[in-house]
Amino acid sequence: MSEGPRKELVVALGDHSYPILVADGLIDDMGAELAGISAAERLIVVSDEIVWSLHGARLSASIAKAGRSVAPVILPPGEGTKSWPVLADLVDRLLSLGIDRDDHLIAFGGGVIGDLVGFAAAIVMRGCAYVQIPTTLLAQVDSSVGGKTAINTAAGKNLVGAFHQPSAVLIDPSLLDTLPLRHLRAGYAEVVKYGLISDPDFFAWCESHGAALIGGDRDAQVHAISTSVASKAAIVGEDERERKGRRALLNLGHTFGHALEAECGFSDILLHGEAVAAGSLLAFLFSVRRGLCPAADADRVRDHFSAVGMDPSVAAPALRGGGKALIAHMQLDKKKSGGTLPFILAHGIGQAFIDRNVDIADVELFLDEQARGIRRD
C-alpha cells in the first residue's frame, strides 16, 4: 500500500456523491481502489500514447493484481484529441469492445482525456459510469472534479458537452514526476486560482511554497492538490450545473484565457494553464482599471506567476492581435446568456465576484491598451 501523505474528500451531490482520494504512490494500489468501485471483471482504460507509455504498465499490473483484466484504448495526445472525429472513433471502439452500462470507463490522463472520456461516458449506452485518474497537475486540481465534460469545435473551446459526474477521482501526485516542467507550471495556474477566488491565506501559502511545489516537494503538492479539490468540491456541491452563480467563480481567468487560446488556435503556442494565468492577471488588471481592485493586488498576481517561471508575457502572441479579435472569440463563449457575457472580476485577492454588466467595448479598449504595451516592449 502507498505510505505517503493521503487525503480523502467527498463531492456531496446527494445520490451521486463521489469520493476524491489523494495519495502518494496510489497508482500501485489502483487495482484495489477500483475493485471497491466497479464489480466489472474487465476495466476499459482510455489513455493517450504518452501517458500510457509512461504509466500504463504500472496501472495494468495493479489492476491485474486485483484479479481484473484491462482493455486499453489509446488515443493521440494533445488538445486536438478533444474533437468530433476522435469522439466518434472512441465511441465506435467502446461499442466494439461490447461496453455496457455496468462497465466503468477509466479516464487515465490529463484534462483532454478526462473531458473526452467523461463526454463519451455521458452518451454511450445513454450513459455509463467512469472514474477519473488524472495525471497532470491541471487535471488533478481542477478538470477531473465537477463533472464538466466536453469537446472543442471550430466555433470554440468546450462548446459541446454534458454534465456527467464520475464515480470517483483517484489522484496520485507521484505521477507528476514525469510531467514536463512547462505543463507542471501551467497546471499550477489552476492552483493559484483558488486562492485568488476566495482564499487569500491560500494565495499567501502559494507565494511561500509555489516554487517548492513546482520543484517536486511532495508535501507541498499534496497540500495544494487537496486544498484545491476541497475548494472545488464545496463549490460544485452548492452549484453542480452552474445555475446559482457561485460555480461561475471557478471561471476566473477563463473568459480572457479561452479567447487567448482561440487566437493561438488551441495549440501548444499557449497551453490552457498558461492562458488561465494570463487571463487571471488580465481580470485583475481590468478590475484595477475600473477602480474595483487595488493595483498592489494585481502586482502580487503578476509577481507571483513570474516568480514561479510563468511570465504572463507568454500570452503576447495572442494579445498582439488586439481587442477586436479577442472580443470576437469571447462572443462565442458558452457562458454568454441573454446577450450578455459575465466576467469574473475581483475587489482584491480572495475577493472574486461575477460582473454581468461589463461594457464589451470597454473590454476591447482595455485589450487594445494591453496589446500596445506589448508592441512597445
N, C-alpha and C positions, 0 to 999 in steps of 0.2 A: 504494500500500500504506500501511497505517497506520504512523505513525512514532513513536507514543507508547510508554510502557512496555508490555512484553509478557512474559507468564509462561506457561509450558507445564507441565502436570502430567498425571498418569495415575491413574485409578482402577483398581487392579490386581485384577482379578477373573478371572484365567485367560483362557479363550477368549472371555469377554465383557467384557474390559477396554475402557476407552474414554478418550479424551483430554479434557482441560479446557484451553481456551485463554482467557487473559485478555489483552486488548489494547485499548488506547485507540483509538477510531475504527474498530474491527473491522467495524462494520455496512457500511461501504463496500467491504469485501473479502469480505463474507459469501458471495457467489456463488462465488468461487474456493475458499473453505474448504469449502463444501457440495459442490462438484464432486469434491473428494477423498474425500468420504464416501459420496455416493449417485450411482449412474450413471443415475438416472431423468431423463428429459427434462423431466418436469413435477414441480414441488415443491408439495405441498399445505401451505399455511401457515395455521395456525389461530391467530387472534389475537382481541383484544377491540376494541370500537369506539374506545376512547380511544387505545390503543397504535397501532392501525392508522392512525388519523388523524394521529398524530404522526410515525410512523416507517415506515409501510407503503410509501410511495413510494421511500424510500432503499433499503429492503431489496429491493423489486421491481426497482429499477434495477440493483442489484448482481447479482442473480440473472440478469437479462436480459443483462447484460454478459458473463456466463459461458456464454451460449448456452442458458439454460434458460427455461422458462415457469413462471408462478406461478398456482396456483389458490387464491385466498384464501377462507377460511371464517371469517366474522367473527361473534363472539358478544357478548352483552351483558357489560358489566363488572360486577365485584362478586362477593362471596362466594356470592351466590345462584346463580351460574353453576355451582358445583360441586354439581350436583343430578341426580337421576334424569331429570327431564324434559329437561334440557339435554344430558345424556349421550346419551339416546335420540335426540334431534334431531341431535346431532353424528354419531353412528354412521350414521344414515339418510343424512345429507348426504355423508358419506365414501363410502358404498356407491353413492350416485347418481353420484358422480364416477368410479366404476369403480376404486376403490382395490384394489391387490393387494399381495402380500407383498414385492414388490420396491420398493414405494414407501416413502419416508421422510416421515412427518409432521413438520412443523416447528412446535414449540410456541413461539410468539413472544409473550411476555407475562410477567406476574408469576406468583406461586405458584399462583393459581387456574387459569390457563390451563395451566401446566406440569403440575399434578396431574391435571386433567381430560383433557388430550391424552395424557398418559402412560397413563392408565387406558384410554382409548379404543384406543390403540395395543396395549395388552395383550390386548384382547378382540376387536377387529375382525379378521376373517380368521384367528381363533385366534392372533393375534399378528403385528404388523408393527413395523418399526423407526421410531424417531423421534429427533429432535435437539432439544435444549433451547437456545433463545436467550432467556435471562431478561432482563427489562427493569427489574426493581426490585431494590433492594439486598437485600431479604429473599430473593428467588429466586436472586440471583447468589451469595450466600454460603451458602445452605442448601438450599432445596427443590428446586433444579434438579439437585443432586448426590445420588446414592444410590439412585435407582430406586423410591422410595416414591411410589405414585400412588393417588389416592382421590377419592371424592366425600363430601359430607356427607349425612346423613339426619336425619329428625325425632328420632332417638334420640341423635345426637351427631355430632361432627366426625371426618371421615376413618375412619368405621367400615366402609366398603365400598371395597375397592381391591385392588391387587396390587403385588407387587414386579416391576418391569419396567424394566431399565436402559436408558438412552438410548445411542445410538451415539456421541454427542459432546455436550459442553456448550461453547457458544461465548459468551463473556462480553465485552461492550463497556461499560466504565464510563461512557463518554460518554452513554449512554442515560439515565443518572441525572440529567442536566442538566434534563430536563423533568419529573422526578418531584416531586410536591408535597412540601414540607418535612416535613409530618406523616408521610408514608409513608416518606421517607428516614430520619427518626428511628426509626420503627417497625422498619425493616429493620436498623438499627444494633444493636438489641437482640440480634439473632442473631449479630452480630459479637462483641459483648461476651461472649456465652455461651461461646465457645470459650476465652476467657481464664479464665472462671470455672470451667470444667470441669477443665482440666489444664495451663494455661499462664499462670502468674502474671506472667511477663515481658510477655506479650502484653496482659494486662489493664492493666499499668502503661503500656504503649505507648498503649493506648486512653485512659487518663487524660490522657496528654500530647497526643495527636493526634486524639481523637474530635471535638472541635469543628471542627478544620480539615477533617476528612473530611466532616462534615455541611455545612461551608461550601463544599465543592466542590474541595478540594485533590486534584488527580488522583493525585499520587504516593501520598498517604495512602490514597486509595480503592483503588488497585491493590494496595498492600501489604496492606491489610485484607482485600480480597477473596481474594487469592492465599493469604494465611496461613490464612484461614478454610476455603477449599475444600481446602487441603492437609491441614488437620486432619481435616476430614470424610472426605476420600478415604482417609486412613490408617485411620480407624475403620471405614469401610464395607468396605475391603479385608480387614480382620480378621473382620468380623461382618456379612456382607451382609444377612442376614434377621433380625437382632436375636435370634439364638438363643444366643449365647455370653454375652450380658450387656453387653459393652462398648459396643455401639451404643446401648443404652438411656441412656447418659450424655448423649447428644445431646438427651434429653428434659428436661434441666434447665429448670425454669420452666414446662414444658408441662402437667404434671398440674394444677397450680394454674391455669395460664393458660387451658387449654381449658375448665375449669369457669367461669372468669370470662367467657370469650367466650360460653359457652352461656347463662349467666344474662342476658347482654345480647342474646340472640337471634342471635348471629353477625352482628351489624350493625356499622355504622360508629360506633356509640357507643364501641366498643372494638376497635381494629384488632388483628390477630393479633400483630404485633410488640410493641404496647403491652401486650398480655396476657402475652407472654413476659417482658417487662421486669418487670412487676408480679409475675408468678409466680416469677421468679428471686429477687427480693427476698424474697418470702414463703418460698421454700425456705431462704434464708439465715436469715431471722428465726426460722423454725421450728427450724432447726438450732441456733441460739443458745438458743432456749427449752429444747431438750433437752440442753443442755450439751455440744454437739458442736463448736461453732464460736465463735471469739472475737467478741464484739459489735462490735469495731472493724472486722472484715471486712464484716459486714452494713452498717455505717455507710458504708464505702467504696463498696459497691454502690449504696446509696441516693444518696449524694452524687454519684457519677459520672452516674447516669441524670438526676438533677436538673440537673447542670452542663451537660448537652447538650440540655436542654429537654424531657426526658422525665420529668416529675414523676410518681412512682408513684401519686399520688392520682388519676390518670386512671382507675384501676380502682375508684374509690369507688362508682359506681353499682351495680357487681356485688357488692362486698363488703357493702354495706348490707343485702343480702338475708339475711346471716348464714350460719353454718356449715351448718345443716341443708340449705338449698337448694343450696349449693355441693357438699356431700358427695353429694347425690343425682345431680348431674351427674358427679362423679368415679366413681361406681359403674358408670357406663356406659362408662368409659374402656377402649379396646381393649387397653391394656397389662395389664389385670386378668387374673390367671392363678391357677387353683386357689383361687379365692375371696379372694385377697389382691391388694392394689394396691401395686406397688412405687413408692417415692418416691425421687427423686434429691435427695439432701441434700449437705451439704458440711462438711468439717472446717476449711475455710478457703478463701480464694481460690486457685483452681487445684487444689483437692483434693475434687472431687465424688466421690460414691460412691452405690451403689444400696443402699437400705434396704428389705428385704422384710418387715420386722417392725414396721411402724408401726401403732399403735393408731388406727384411724379415728376413734374417739371423742375422742382427744387432738387430732387434726387439727380436728375440729368445734369443740372448745373453743377452740383457737388462733384459728380463723377468727372465732368469736364475739367474742373479745377484740379482734381487728383491726377488726371492724365497730363495736364500742362506741367504740373510739378515734376512728374516722371520725365517728361521730354526735356525739361531744363536740366535735370540731373544727367 
